[in-house]
Amino acid sequence: MNDINIELAEILEVEMVSDSDNLEEFDLWDSLALLSIAAFIDANYNVQIGTDDFENVKTLAQIKELIKT
C-alpha cells in the first residue's frame, strides 16, 4: 500500500505523506483531494469509498483501514 502514500503526496503536492500525518493540516486537503483519492482507491484497489466515508478520517493510516474493510 505504499503507492497510496506516493499518490496522496502527489495529490497534496508535497514530497511525502506518512501514515500518521494529520491530513487536514495540508493546504490542499479539500473536497477535490477527497475525490481524487477515492478515484485512486477505486481504480487501484477496486474499493468504492464515498466522500462521506472520509468524514472521520484524519490520517493516511485511517484511509488504509477504510480500504481494508
MOPESUL-V406575 format. One record per residue. N is the residue number from 1. SS is DSSP state (alpha for helix, beta for strand, coil for the rest). OMEGA is omega in radians with two decimals (NA if undefined). Layout:
n->[N | N]
ss->[SS | SS]
omega->[OMEGA | OMEGA]
//
This chain:
n->[1 | 2 | 3 | 4 | 5 | 6 | 7 | 8 | 9 | 10 | 11 | 12 | 13 | 14 | 15 | 16 | 17 | 18 | 19 | 20 | 21 | 22 | 23 | 24 | 25 | 26 | 27 | 28 | 29 | 30 | 31 | 32 | 33 | 34 | 35 | 36 | 37 | 38 | 39 | 40 | 41 | 42 | 43 | 44 | 45 | 46 | 47 | 48 | 49 | 50 | 51 | 52 | 53 | 54 | 55 | 56 | 57 | 58 | 59 | 60 | 61 | 62 | 63 | 64 | 65 | 66 | 67 | 68 | 69]
ss->[coil | alpha | alpha | alpha | alpha | alpha | alpha | alpha | alpha | alpha | alpha | alpha | coil | coil | coil | coil | coil | coil | coil | coil | coil | beta | alpha | alpha | alpha | coil | coil | coil | coil | coil | alpha | alpha | alpha | alpha | alpha | alpha | alpha | alpha | alpha | alpha | alpha | alpha | alpha | alpha | alpha | coil | coil | coil | coil | coil | alpha | alpha | alpha | alpha | coil | coil | coil | coil | beta | alpha | alpha | alpha | alpha | alpha | alpha | alpha | alpha | alpha | coil]
omega->[3.11 | 3.14 | 3.10 | 3.06 | -3.13 | -3.12 | -3.14 | 3.07 | 3.10 | 3.13 | -3.10 | 3.12 | 3.06 | -3.12 | -3.14 | 3.08 | 3.10 | -3.07 | -3.05 | 3.13 | 3.03 | -3.03 | -3.14 | 3.13 | 3.10 | -3.11 | -3.06 | 3.08 | -3.11 | -3.08 | 3.10 | 3.08 | 3.11 | 3.12 | -3.13 | -3.12 | 3.08 | 3.11 | 3.10 | -3.14 | 3.13 | -3.09 | -3.02 | -3.09 | -3.12 | 3.12 | 3.13 | 3.11 | 3.10 | -3.12 | 3.10 | 3.08 | -3.13 | -3.03 | -3.11 | -3.12 | 3.13 | -3.05 | 3.07 | 3.10 | 3.12 | 3.05 | 3.13 | 3.08 | 3.07 | -3.13 | -3.08 | -3.07 | NA]
//
